[in-house]
Structure formats: C-alpha cells, structure tokens
C-alpha cells in the first residue's frame, strides 16, 4: 500500500526506466561485498561519524518473498555476527522480519528493528492491499520484543488511521517506541512533491481529507504520546524520541 508512494521509484539509478514494482534485482553477492568493504567502511565511519551504522534497508524490503529463495538478508546478517556494526537498524514492512529470531541474539552492537505499520487499515480504496496484514506485523513486533530485542514501529508514510487511540495502544503493547512521518516533509522533496505525483494522496484524501496535511501528523503525534515514546520524521528514524505521557491508558471501542 505505501509502496505506491515510495520515493525510491523516482531513482533512475535503481529503476533504469522499469515500472516500479515490476522487477526484483537480487544481489546474491551482498554478504561478500559487506565483508570485502567492512574494515574500510567501519574505520571511515568511526573517524568521520563517531560510529559505524547500517540501515538495512531504506530502499529495499529485506524480507520480500525472494528472500525465502535467495537468503540474501540472512547471509548479510550472518556476516555481521563476526564483523559487527556499532549500530544496525533492520527496517521491514513484513511480518517475516521475525523469521530469523534464531540469529538476531548473536548480533552485537546496538540493534533496532523498525517495522512499518502505516495505519490500522489493511486497505485503502484505489491502492493495493498490504501484503502483510496489520495484525501479522503487530504479532511479529511482539515476538521480537518478547525476545528482548528493541522494536520501533514506523508509521511512515502516515496514512489515515480509523481508531488512533486503539492503534497506538496496540503498538505500545508490541513495541518500545513509534516513529511518525508524513510524506510532507518526509519524502525528501519540497512539500511532498514526489508523493503528490502518485496515487497515494488521492487515496488518503478519499478516506480523510485532513490526512494529507502536516497538521494531521501533529494530531497523531499528540495521541501517540499518550501511550509510548514518539519520534517524528528523520530525528525519529535516527533514534530521538519524546517520552510518553504520564497516563498511557488504553482506550477501546468508540
């Protein structure tokens, strides 16, 4: 669903003119490339940035169906066990993020799992249905958290939420924090220009005309902070969170 508005579709280097969503390029040598560049990249990052961090992945779903055939992500993670990062963020839109619970405890350094859940709806009119349901993704978050792993739900891009109090309460049960990011200010272009060229804003406005405004994001942030720590936009993805309110009671019904 959120893939319709994904900023990566505007990257000619990756798409090379192919229709977004119509292809998969498998980097079967990803683990070998990581090991070959490890020391150079680690040393440069520590010297210039303070620590060696990897975001896996901002452009490609690490747990798409092809992973169950090629195991590209698993091989990279296995390489990281003996060649660790200082910070690793595993970003996924799939409940299959919980498939490698046997491997995750072996990872060293700071590790966070970011799971995208953009709304409490599995479907918006005019957009493809999510391949991984909201319920399955919440269950995956709960499994990761129960295993002692740090879990952040990324409501990004923020889509219309039907029952926000219930939604953020559920997230608080399954995750440690939430990041909320609207396509305005979040897609890397002025006033969300990239996303406005897609079907996403029209589909959002059909459900809730206010959802295409930055004020809608601010309202959702205020509600979410009643239940758990909240990060907003880039600073949230970087790990900056405002504490939850003092009375995080779950609200049901309504």
C-alpha positions in Angstrom: 0.0 0.0 0.0 2.7 2.5 1.0 4.8 1.3 -1.9 2.6 3.3 -4.3 4.1 6.5 -2.9 7.6 5.2 -2.2 10.3 7.7 -3.1 12.7 5.1 -4.5 10.5 4.8 -7.6 11.9 8.2 -8.7 15.5 6.9 -8.5 16.6 6.3 -12.1 19.8 4.6 -11.0 17.7 1.8 -9.4 14.8 1.5 -11.7 16.6 2.2 -15.0 13.3 3.1 -16.6 11.5 -0.1 -15.4 8.0 0.2 -13.9 8.1 0.4 -10.1 7.0 -2.9 -8.6 7.6 -4.9 -11.8 11.1 -6.2 -11.1 13.5 -7.6 -8.4 17.3 -7.4 -8.7 18.9 -10.0 -6.5 22.3 -9.0 -5.1 23.5 -12.6 -4.3 27.0 -11.3 -3.5 25.8 -8.8 -0.8 27.4 -10.7 2.1 30.7 -11.0 0.2 30.6 -7.2 -0.6 29.9 -6.4 3.0 32.9 -8.4 4.2 35.2 -7.0 1.5 34.4 -3.4 2.4 34.0 -3.9 6.1 37.2 -2.6 7.6 37.4 0.4 5.2 33.8 1.5 5.8 34.0 0.8 9.6 37.1 2.9 10.0 35.9 5.7 7.9 32.6 5.9 9.7 34.1 5.8 13.1 36.5 8.6 12.2 34.0 10.9 10.5 30.7 10.0 12.1 31.7 8.6 15.5 30.3 5.1 14.9 29.7 2.6 12.2 26.0 2.3 11.5 24.0 0.5 8.8 20.3 1.0 7.9 19.0 -2.3 6.4 17.3 -1.1 4.3 15.9 2.2 3.2 15.2 1.2 -0.4 14.6 -2.5 -0.5 12.3 -4.7 1.7 14.8 -7.2 3.3 12.1 -9.8 3.8 10.3 -9.9 0.5 9.3 -13.3 -1.0 12.6 -13.6 -2.9 14.4 -13.7 0.5 12.9 -17.2 1.1 14.7 -18.4 -2.0 18.0 -16.5 -2.0 18.6 -15.7 1.7 20.4 -12.5 0.9 19.4 -10.8 4.1 20.2 -13.8 6.2 23.7 -14.1 4.7 24.4 -10.4 5.4 23.2 -10.7 9.0 25.4 -13.9 9.4 28.4 -11.9 8.1 27.6 -9.2 10.7 27.9 -11.6 13.6 31.7 -11.8 13.4 32.0 -8.4 11.7 29.6 -6.3 13.7 28.3 -2.7 13.2 28.1 -0.2 16.1 24.5 0.4 15.1 22.2 -1.8 13.0 18.7 -0.8 12.1 16.6 -3.5 10.4 13.7 -1.9 8.6 10.9 -4.1 7.3 7.3 -3.9 6.1 6.8 -7.6 6.5 5.9 -9.9 9.4 8.7 -12.2 8.1 11.1 -9.9 10.0 10.5 -12.3 12.8 11.7 -15.3 10.8 15.3 -15.1 12.0 14.8 -15.0 15.7 17.4 -17.8 15.9 20.0 -15.4 14.5 19.3 -12.0 16.0 20.6 -12.6 19.5 24.0 -13.2 18.0 24.2 -9.7 16.6 26.5 -7.3 18.5 26.4 -3.6 19.0 23.2 -1.5 19.1 20.4 -3.2 17.2 16.9 -1.8 16.5 14.1 -3.4 14.5 11.9 -0.9 12.7 8.6 -2.3 11.4 6.4 -0.2 9.1 2.8 -0.1 10.1 1.4 3.0 8.4 -2.3 2.7 9.5 -4.7 0.4 11.3 -6.2 -0.3 7.9 -5.1 -3.1 5.6 -6.5 -1.4 2.5 -7.2 2.0 1.1 -9.6 2.3 -1.9 -7.6 2.6 -5.1 -4.4 1.1 -3.6 -3.1 -2.4 -3.5 -3.8 -4.4 -0.3 -0.9 -4.7 2.1 1.0 -8.0 1.5 1.5 -8.3 5.3 -1.6 -7.5 7.4 -1.5 -5.1 10.3 -2.3 -7.9 12.7 0.6 -10.1 11.5 3.0 -7.2 11.7 1.9 -6.4 15.2 2.4 -10.1 16.1 5.9 -10.0 14.6 6.7 -6.9 16.7 5.5 -8.7 19.8 7.7 -11.7 19.1 10.8 -9.5 18.6 10.1 -7.6 21.8 9.5 -10.8 23.8 12.9 -12.0 22.6 14.5 -9.0 24.3 15.0 -7.0 21.1 14.3 -3.3 20.7 11.4 -2.7 18.4 10.2 0.6 16.9 7.0 0.8 14.8 7.4 3.3 11.9 4.1 4.9 10.9 5.6 6.1 7.7 4.2 7.3 5.5 1.4 8.1 7.8 -1.9 7.0 6.3 -5.5 7.7 7.6 -6.0 5.9 10.9 -9.5 4.8 11.8 -9.2 4.4 15.6 -5.9 6.2 16.6 -6.2 5.6 20.4 -6.7 1.9 19.9 -4.0 1.7 17.3 -1.3 3.4 19.3 -2.3 1.4 22.4 -1.7 -1.8 20.4 1.6 -0.5 19.2 2.6 0.2 22.8 2.0 -3.4 23.8 4.1 -4.7 20.9 6.9 -2.2 20.6 9.2 0.2 22.6 8.6 3.3 20.5 6.9 4.7 17.4 8.1 7.0 14.6 5.5 9.1 12.8 6.4 10.6 9.4 4.2 12.3 6.8 5.0 12.4 3.2 5.0 16.2 3.5 8.4 16.8 5.0 9.3 13.1 4.8 9.7 12.1 1.2 12.8 14.2 0.5 11.1 16.8 -1.7 9.6 20.2 -1.2 6.1 19.9 0.3 6.0 16.2 -0.6 6.2 16.9 -4.3 7.4 13.4 -5.1 4.4 11.7 -3.4 1.9 14.2 -4.9 2.8 12.7 -8.3 1.4 9.4 -7.2 -2.0 8.0 -6.4 -1.3 8.0 -2.6 -2.6 11.5 -1.7 -5.8 11.0 -3.6 -6.5 7.7 -1.9 -5.7 9.2 1.5 -8.0 12.2 0.9 -10.8 9.9 -0.1 -10.8 8.4 3.4 -9.9 11.6 5.4 -9.4 15.0 3.7 -7.3 16.1 6.7 -4.8 13.2 6.3 -2.9 15.0 3.5 -1.9 17.9 5.8 1.0 18.2 8.2 -1.5 19.1 10.9 -2.9 15.6 10.7 0.6 14.3 11.5 0.9 16.6 14.5 -2.5 15.4 15.8 -1.5 11.7 15.5 1.8 12.5 17.3 -0.2 14.1 20.2 -2.4 11.0 20.5 0.5 8.6 20.3 2.5 10.3 23.0 -0.3 9.3 25.5 0.9 5.7 25.1 4.6 5.4 24.2 7.7 7.3 23.2 7.4 9.1 19.9 9.9 10.1 17.3 8.9 12.5 14.4 10.4 12.3 10.9 14.2 12.0 10.4 15.0 12.6 14.0 12.8 9.7 15.0 14.4 7.3 12.5 17.8 8.4 13.9 16.6 7.3 17.4 15.4 10.6 19.0 12.1 10.0 20.9 10.0 12.2 23.2 8.8 10.4 26.3 5.2 9.2 26.6 2.7 11.0 28.7 2.1 10.2 32.3 -1.2 8.4 31.9 -0.9 5.9 29.0 -4.3 4.1 29.4 -5.6 2.1 26.6 -8.9 3.2 25.0 -11.1 0.7 23.3 -14.3 1.0 21.3 -15.6 4.3 20.1 
